[in-house]
Amino acid sequence: MEMETLSLRLPAATAAWLEAEAKKQGRPKTAVARELIERGRQPRKNNALEMAGELCGILRSGKGDLSFNKKRLKGFGK
């Protein structure tokens, strides 16, 4: 993969955070910055379903669809 060089100025607080994050991860600052820039290129999830969609339906409660069970709906919404 061909790489291009980018120089940028960061506010002191951001530069300090980047340095601390790189140390914590044991990686160079450029690798951390590159990863964050690449993450920014990914499509953003707009709603709760998109953010947690892959988790929906992975657990079994042992009960069927509760929305059709009149006994379980008794008193709901009061």
C-alpha positions as CSV (number, residue, x, y, z in Angstrom):
1,M,0.0,0.0,0.0
2,E,1.4,3.3,-1.0
3,M,1.5,5.9,1.8
4,E,1.5,9.7,1.6
5,T,2.9,12.0,4.3
6,L,0.6,14.4,6.2
7,S,1.8,17.0,8.6
8,L,-0.7,18.7,10.9
9,R,-0.7,20.9,14.0
10,L,-2.7,19.7,17.0
11,P,-3.8,21.6,20.1
12,A,-1.6,20.8,23.1
13,A,-4.3,18.9,24.8
14,T,-5.0,16.7,21.8
15,A,-1.3,16.1,21.2
16,A,-0.9,15.0,24.9
17,W,-3.9,12.7,24.6
18,L,-2.5,11.1,21.4
19,E,0.9,10.6,23.0
20,A,-0.7,9.0,26.1
21,E,-2.9,6.8,24.0
22,A,0.0,5.6,21.9
23,K,2.0,4.8,25.1
24,K,-1.0,2.9,26.6
25,Q,-1.3,0.9,23.4
26,G,2.4,0.4,22.9
27,R,2.2,1.8,19.4
28,P,3.6,4.8,17.6
29,K,1.5,8.0,17.5
30,T,1.2,7.8,13.8
31,A,-0.4,4.3,14.0
32,V,-3.0,5.5,16.5
33,A,-3.7,8.6,14.4
34,R,-4.0,6.5,11.2
35,E,-6.4,4.1,12.8
36,L,-8.6,6.9,14.1
37,I,-8.7,8.6,10.6
38,E,-9.6,5.2,9.0
39,R,-12.4,4.7,11.6
40,G,-13.7,8.2,10.6
41,R,-14.1,7.0,7.0
42,Q,-16.5,4.2,8.0
43,P,-20.2,4.8,7.6
44,R,-21.7,6.0,10.8
45,K,-24.6,4.2,12.5
46,N,-27.6,6.5,12.7
47,N,-29.9,4.9,15.2
48,A,-30.0,2.4,18.0
49,L,-31.0,-0.5,15.8
50,E,-28.1,0.1,13.5
51,M,-25.7,0.3,16.5
52,A,-27.0,-2.8,18.2
53,G,-28.6,-4.6,15.3
54,E,-26.2,-7.5,15.2
55,L,-27.1,-8.2,18.9
56,C,-30.8,-8.4,18.3
57,G,-32.2,-11.9,18.7
58,I,-29.0,-13.5,19.9
59,L,-30.4,-14.3,23.3
60,R,-33.2,-16.7,24.1
61,S,-35.4,-15.7,27.0
62,G,-37.2,-19.1,27.0
63,K,-40.5,-17.3,26.4
64,G,-42.3,-16.7,23.1
65,D,-43.2,-13.4,21.8
66,L,-44.5,-11.5,24.8
67,S,-46.4,-9.0,22.8
68,F,-49.1,-11.6,22.0
69,N,-49.5,-12.9,25.6
70,K,-52.4,-11.1,27.1
71,K,-51.4,-12.3,30.6
72,R,-48.0,-10.7,30.4
73,L,-49.5,-7.4,28.9
74,K,-51.9,-7.0,31.8
75,G,-51.2,-3.6,33.4
76,F,-48.6,-2.7,30.9
77,G,-48.5,1.1,30.2
78,K,-50.3,2.1,33.4
